[in-house]
Amino acid sequence: MSKKLFAFILCVILICASASVCRAEEVELIYQSVEQLRSIRPLSLDTPPMIVPISFAGVEVNEDGLIAEKDLMDLLREKIDALDKIVDEYTEEELADAA
């Protein structure tokens, strides 16, 4: 699993940590921009973090707008496994081309 995916999953887990459901409409990825990291600029009202709302297609949302934690984690595992297969395949093709 890549470090980026691990960080993303950790964010989602932290969001969902206090309950067995997550509010579908309130999940956001919040992070510092590359420029903020490069310049070591602290976050403030003048330099706010980047915010990207995250939606989860294919996951059932109940009448209260909540997603069951199990459904969300199953979706994340499925997508990570698919990405890992692509990375493995791409790496194998590169190795074959280099030989």
N, C-alpha and C positions, 0 to 999 in steps of 0.2 A: 504494500500500500504506500502511495506517495505521501510525502510530508504535507503537501497542500490538502489532500483528501483527509488525512488524519486530523489536521487543524480544523477543517470544515465540520467533520463529524464531532469533534470535541466541542465546537461551538453549539451545534444542535443539541448535543447531550447536556451541556450546561444550561441551555434554554429550557430543556425538558426535565431537568434533574429533580425539580421539586414536585413534579406531578406525573401521573401516568398518561397524560394527554398534553398536546401542544396546541396553542391557538394558531390555526392555519394562517390567519390574516396578519399575525403579528411577528412572524419569524423574519428576521433581517440579519444579513451578514454585515457586520460593522468592522471596519479595518482602517489602518493608516494607508495613505497613498504612497506610491514609490517615492515621490518627491518629498513627502513628509518624513519618510524613513531616511532618505539620503541626506537631507538637511538637518536631521535630528530635531525637527521642529515639534515642540509639544502640542498636543491637541488643546484647542481652546474654542471659544465662540468665534474668533476670527479665523481659525484654521480647524474646522470641524473634521471628524473622520468621514470616510466614504461610507455610504449606507446603500445597500442593495436589498430590496425586498426579495424574499425567496418563496416560490410557490412549489407545490409538490403535485404535479400531474400524476394521475393514476392512484392517488391515495384517497380513500373515502374520508369525507369530512362530515361530521354529524351535524344535527340541527343547531348546535351551539357554535359551530365554526371550529370544532376541535378535531385533531387527528390523534388516533391512538398511538402511543409511543411505539408499540410493537410494529404497527403498519409502517411508520416512518423509518424505523431502524431496518426493517425488511427491505424497504425501497432503497435505502442507502447502501445496504450490503449488496443488493442486486446490481446497482449501478457501479459500485466500486469493483465488483468481480468482473463486470463487463469491461471496464476500463483497464484492469490488470491484464485481461486476455489480449486486448489491443496492444498494450505496451509490450507484453511478452512476444507477440507475433511480430511487431515492428522491430524489436531488438533482434529476433532470430533472423529476419530478412536482412537486416544490416550486417549481421555477422556472416551470413551466407554470401552477401555481395563482397565483403571484404576478403573472403578466403580465396 
